[in-house]
Amino acid sequence: MSFGKQKFPAGWDSSTIGDWCENLDSKRIPINSGERKARLSGKSDSELYPYYGATGQVGRIDGYLFDGKYVLIGEDGAPFLDPFRAKAYIVSGRFWVNNHAHILEPKAHPRFVCHYLNQFRYADHVTGTTRLKLTKAALQNIPIPIAPLNEQDRIVAKIEELFSELDKGLEYLKQARAQLAVYRQALLKHAFEGKLTTDWRATHTTQLESADQLLARLRTERETLYQQQLAEWSSVIEVWEAAGKKGPKPSKPREPKKLRALGDDVRERLAALPPSWAWDALGWMTSGVEYGSAAKSSKAGTHVVLRMGNLQNGKLDWSDLAFSSDAAEVVQYLLRPGDVLFNRTNSPEWVGKTAIYRGERPALFAGYLIRINHSPKVVRSEYLNWFLNSPVAKQYGNTVKTDGVNQSNINGDKLVNYPFAYCSLAEQGEIVRILEETVSLIDRSEQDIEANLQKAEALRQSILKKAFAGELVPQDPADEPAALLLTRIRAERAAAATASTKPKLARARDRKRPVSA
């Protein structure tokens, strides 16, 4: 037990958790989820009690092990190395505890102990790597400063007064963060209903087509794009033949697939659009989507291979890269500036992530990604990227994705049949401008909120640090010194231990006495 060179005010003393608190771990009884479920069957709420684990309540059960006020702290699974998250919590009343939480009965003021354990640094007291563990022995040996009992009352009262004010500020920040998230989604929704550009259309009527003209142009441009790809392929074949047909023959572009008309069940969920807009299948902007390379990547090579982890928040993240030097792979999967990539496989909440490749450095794309190969005469890369992150695209994706174990999938056939809000290139440019300006402001506001949330949590830790250094409230010389309190508690514990051994000794003597005739 040591606090190094730290000095405490007069009247304070030091102890350990094991000396100051009764450890009741031996009374814990874990129950697996199947047994708990069976025991809950047919029981009313009034017959059930809280069931606690490492970081809080994990369910309910039809019985209780404890009745009173205790401090619980995780044995494993608690965020021991995160300075801003709680590791201990107070439990009152009747409850059950599993074996993932230690249970402590402090000799005085449980909240004093709980606050202390939530500011303690556990790095030298826990073991393990992926799942940290605080053993009973390590917990018992944690040093704790002990203030006079009356001062403990004042310290806890002051902590909770300051925390109450801090929590009000935190609640405001969290509400503001939630409102920004709602505003972001509303902005994206309105963008692809034409609501952000109502005034723009009123002053640019000469640049607008009718919906019928727009749809006809989509079909013409799709065929033109396919013929362009055939011409490019023919040129590549000539080069390949002139080089002696070395390497695999370049693949011929596939003829564009026929697209299904948007069904009535889809259209009835789509918003009404302005007269110069139209809903139609996303596939009309492309002659065909393309899956990336299935070849194994390397840690070094001539070309970066972008993978699903490199798509973050609508942008490319150029950290944690893989590489390839395969010439045939480079020919087939080399990205072009403006290519939009779509993540077809990932965890359910992340499938459908997108990003635009802007030619930052030569790169290929891996097999879990889809290159949409859109026509720049029909849609801007930025407009397509924003749309695929909009509520209407996300909601539709959720209806067509295939869910497996911890993974979802949206294949190319499903992607080309997404409903897409088509409008003129000029109006797309205005929508992109508005979105980028406004979302940039939202991003900065969210960053400010996150910074303030971190500051608030740091202030919480500063309050606790001052509290347990004796700097938060004034001392009162009339308070009973902590040393006397500790001496009395140790004497009471020793007396209780002696009393508990007397019946055992008496029973042992009785067993040794001869039985009288």
Secondary structure, 3 states (H helix, E strand, C coil): CCCCCCCCCCCCEEEEHHHHEEECHHHCCCCCHHHHHHHHCCCCHHHCEEEECCCCEEEEECCCCEEEEEEEEECECCCCCCCCCCCEEEEEEEEEECCCEEEEEECCCHHHHHHHHCCCCCCCCCECCCCCECCHHHHHCCEEEECCHHHHHHHHHHHHHHHHHHHHHHHHHHHHHHHHHHHHHHHHHHHCCCCCCHHHHHCCHHHCCCHHHHHHHHHHHHHHHHHHHHHHHHHHHHHHHHCCCCCCCCCCCCCCCCCCCCCHHHHCCCCCCCCCCEEEEHHHHECCCEECECCCCECCCCEEEECHHHEECEEECCCCCEEECCHHHHHHHCCCCCCEEEECEECCCCCCCEEECCCCCCEEEECCEEECCECCCCCCHHHHHHHHCCHHHHHHHHHHCEECCCCEECCHHHHHCCEEEECCHHHHHHHHHHHHHHHHHHHHHHHHHHHHHHHHHHHHHHHHHHHCCCCCCCCCCCCCCHHHHHHHHHHHHHHHHHHHHHHHHHHHHHHHCCCCC
